[in-house]
């Protein structure tokens, strides 16, 4: 589930980065959230 959320956030980030360059801060916040979710999943090592 966490991987799905991270992938969705990354896809939204890529779409926003290419389609809406004016929304830069929001786009980078989405990227940071996705990276944090992936790192949390890797560190915890739990299967959800």
N, C-alpha and C positions, 0 to 999 in steps of 0.2 A: 504494500500500500504506500509506504513512504517513497519507494522508487518511482511509483506512478505519479505521485504528487511532484517529485523533483523533476521528472521528465516533462510534465505539463508546464511547470514553471519555466523550465529551460526553453520549451517551444514558444511560450508566450513572450519570453525575453527576446528570442530570435526574431519573431514576428514584429514585435515592437521596435526592435533595433533597426530593422530594415524598412518598416512601413511608417513609423512615427519617430523620426530622430529628434523631434522637439521634446519628447517626454523622457529625456535622458536619465534624470534622477530616479524616476519610478522604474525604469528598465533595469538599472543597475541594482536597485534594491531587490528586484525579483531574482536577479542572478545571485546575489549574496545569500538570499533565503534558500535558493536551490542548493548552493554549495554547502551551506550549513546543514541542511537536511541530509545530504549525501554523507558528509563527515560524521554526523551523529549516527547514521546507520552503520557506517563502517566501524566506528569506535565501539558502539554497543554490541555489535555482532549478533543481535537477536534476530530471529526469523519472525516476521509479523504476519 
